[in-house]
Amino acid sequence: MLELIKTFINSQIFAVIVTIILTFVSTLVIDIIKFNRDEEIYLKRKRECLYQKMYDFSMRLEKDIRDKNKAVMSKATKDLWNDIQVESIFGKQDTMEAFYDLYEDLEASLDSENNGWLEIHKQNNTRILEFYVLIKQELGIAD
């Protein structure tokens, strides 16, 4: 029996079986690594698109506030808001919270009558730029 096992291990059939198993395992591992990498790239692209829309929305809303002196969004701004709501599932929790805080601050700036419109505009732009820096950091974009 021992002699039969030694003969089988030294045979070409055993070598073929081992080669098939190693090929299968290595292909499986490579596919798993590729899938995970593709998934990370997909999520990063979705976040980039979402954050661009969020930044664009912030700037459009600030302009709408400045132009109309009231909280009436233009159609383009509303459409962007709706897109953001649908795609917000791809955003990182901290970034989404920062975005909604920014939105609340922009809305609250309408009620600020203590300062002139130029001062309110400067404060809004400062908040928008802070958000801009946050999303650049999250996406790993260096200046």
Disulfide bonds with the S-S distance in Angstrom:
none
